[in-house]
């Protein structure tokens, strides 16, 4: 699959550290082909590889992590998400880390043990994200990298092209103000 080959390209960074148990690949059942709306999200996200990181950025002139995810889902799926990773972590439905599917959002605890980073899972244990001012741009990373594996907090599934109750895209729990 094109997405898996892109995820395994040299753009993906690092391979250090052991694979944590929740991210062990379930090799007994092949992954289903992503739906058209999910493919649209993944293709659009991949088209943004190399766009510069910019704190607070939410367009192709520069993205921060939540601005990147928000922009991709807005353009490719006509879905409005907040420009805040912590707020995004309350949208959609929770997904066990062992059941990640392409298009799911992955959340990380980077700063002070709270959700502070988000990316889009693309398959084969890789995700695409606007990394940081240090990394410089939108990139693909491996969830098995020690840095990401030790900070991975949760994942959420957004209903792309699926019939769902109207409240699914509302935050399940609003973060404190």
C-alpha positions as CSV (number, residue, x, y, z in Angstrom):
1,X,0.0,0.0,0.0
2,X,1.3,3.5,-0.9
3,X,0.7,4.8,2.6
4,X,2.7,2.1,4.2
5,X,5.6,2.6,1.9
6,X,5.6,6.3,2.6
7,X,5.5,5.6,6.3
8,X,8.6,3.4,6.0
9,X,10.5,6.0,3.9
10,X,13.6,7.8,5.3
11,X,11.4,10.6,6.3
12,X,10.4,8.6,9.3
13,X,12.7,9.4,12.2
14,X,14.5,7.1,14.6
15,X,14.2,3.4,15.5
16,X,15.5,3.3,19.1
17,X,14.1,1.5,22.1
18,X,12.0,-1.6,22.4
19,X,8.4,-1.8,21.1
20,X,6.1,-1.3,24.1
21,X,3.4,-4.0,24.5
22,X,0.3,-1.8,23.6
23,X,1.9,-1.1,20.2
24,X,2.8,-4.6,19.2
25,X,1.5,-5.1,15.7
26,X,-1.4,-7.6,15.4
27,X,-0.1,-9.6,12.6
28,X,-2.8,-12.3,12.7
29,X,-5.4,-10.1,11.0
30,X,-4.6,-7.9,8.0
31,X,-5.6,-4.3,8.2
32,X,-8.7,-3.3,6.3
33,X,-8.3,-0.8,3.4
34,X,-9.2,2.7,4.7
35,X,-12.4,4.2,3.6
36,X,-12.4,7.0,1.0
37,X,-12.8,9.8,3.6
38,X,-9.9,8.4,5.6
39,X,-7.8,8.0,2.4
40,X,-8.6,11.7,1.6
41,X,-7.4,12.7,5.1
42,X,-4.2,10.6,4.8
43,X,-3.3,11.8,1.3
44,X,-3.9,15.5,2.2
45,X,-1.8,15.1,5.4
46,X,1.0,13.5,3.5
47,X,0.9,16.3,0.9
48,X,1.9,18.6,3.8
49,X,5.2,16.9,4.5
50,X,7.9,19.4,4.9
51,X,5.7,22.4,5.7
52,X,7.4,24.5,8.3
53,X,6.6,24.3,12.0
54,X,5.3,27.6,13.4
55,X,3.9,27.9,16.9
56,X,0.2,28.8,16.7
57,X,0.3,28.2,12.9
58,X,-2.7,26.7,11.2
59,X,-2.1,27.1,7.5
60,X,0.3,26.0,4.8
61,X,2.6,28.9,5.7
62,X,3.4,27.0,9.0
63,X,1.7,24.6,11.4
64,X,1.9,23.7,15.0
65,X,0.6,20.2,15.9
66,X,-3.0,21.0,16.5
67,X,-3.1,23.5,13.7
68,X,-1.9,20.8,11.3
69,X,-4.5,18.3,12.4
70,X,-7.2,20.9,12.4
71,X,-6.3,22.1,8.9
72,X,-6.1,18.5,7.5
73,X,-9.5,17.5,8.8
74,X,-11.1,20.8,7.8
75,X,-9.8,20.6,4.2
76,X,-10.0,16.8,3.6
77,X,-13.1,15.9,5.6
78,X,-14.9,19.2,6.1
79,X,-14.7,18.6,9.9
80,X,-14.2,21.4,12.4
81,X,-11.8,20.7,15.2
82,X,-10.4,23.0,17.9
83,X,-6.9,24.4,17.6
84,X,-5.7,22.8,20.8
85,X,-4.5,19.2,21.3
86,X,-5.9,18.9,24.8
87,X,-9.4,20.0,23.6
88,X,-9.1,17.6,20.6
89,X,-8.4,14.7,22.9
90,X,-12.1,14.9,24.0
91,X,-13.5,14.6,20.4
92,X,-14.7,11.3,18.8
93,X,-14.4,8.0,20.6
94,X,-11.6,6.5,22.5
95,X,-9.5,3.8,20.7
96,X,-7.4,1.3,22.5
97,X,-3.7,1.8,21.4
98,X,-3.7,-1.9,20.2
99,X,-6.5,-1.1,17.8
100,X,-5.2,2.0,16.0
101,X,-6.5,2.5,12.5
102,X,-5.2,5.0,9.8
103,X,-6.9,8.4,10.4
104,X,-7.1,8.0,14.2
105,X,-5.7,10.8,16.2
106,X,-2.8,10.0,18.6
107,X,-2.1,12.1,21.7
108,X,1.0,12.6,23.7
109,X,1.9,14.0,27.1
110,X,5.0,16.2,26.4
111,X,4.6,19.0,28.9
112,X,3.9,18.5,32.6
113,X,2.0,15.3,32.2
114,X,-1.0,16.8,30.2
115,X,-1.9,16.3,26.6
116,X,0.2,18.7,24.6
117,X,0.8,17.1,21.2
118,X,-1.3,15.4,18.6
119,X,-0.7,13.6,15.3
120,X,-2.6,11.5,12.7
121,X,-1.9,7.8,12.7
122,X,-1.1,6.6,9.1
123,X,-0.6,2.9,9.7
124,X,2.4,0.6,10.3
125,X,3.0,2.2,13.7
126,X,3.7,5.6,12.1
127,X,2.1,9.0,12.5
128,X,2.3,12.3,10.7
129,X,2.5,15.5,12.7
130,X,4.0,19.0,13.0
131,X,6.7,18.1,15.3
132,X,8.3,21.2,16.9
133,X,10.4,24.2,16.2
134,X,13.4,22.0,16.9
135,X,12.4,19.4,14.3
136,X,11.4,22.1,11.9
137,X,8.5,20.8,9.9
138,X,5.6,18.3,9.3
139,X,7.1,14.9,9.4
140,X,6.4,11.2,9.9
141,X,7.5,9.5,13.1
142,X,7.5,6.0,14.5
143,X,5.3,5.4,17.6
144,X,7.9,2.8,18.6
145,X,10.7,5.4,19.0
146,X,11.5,5.6,22.6
147,X,10.7,9.3,22.8
148,X,7.2,8.9,21.4
149,X,6.4,5.5,23.0
150,X,7.1,6.8,26.5
151,X,4.8,9.8,25.9
152,X,1.9,8.2,24.0
153,X,-1.2,8.9,26.1
154,X,-4.3,8.0,24.1
155,X,-6.0,7.8,20.7
156,X,-9.3,8.9,19.4
157,X,-11.4,7.9,16.3
158,X,-13.3,10.5,14.4
159,X,-16.2,9.3,12.4
160,X,-15.1,10.0,8.8
161,X,-18.0,9.3,6.4
162,X,-19.7,7.1,9.0
163,X,-23.3,7.7,10.1
164,X,-23.1,8.7,13.7
165,X,-25.2,10.5,16.4
166,X,-24.9,14.2,16.2
167,X,-23.1,14.4,19.5
168,X,-20.1,12.3,18.6
169,X,-18.1,15.3,17.4
170,X,-18.9,17.3,20.5
171,X,-16.3,17.1,23.2
172,X,-17.1,14.2,25.5
173,X,-15.8,16.1,28.4
174,X,-14.8,19.8,28.2
175,X,-11.4,20.6,29.7
176,X,-11.5,23.0,32.7
177,X,-11.3,26.6,31.7
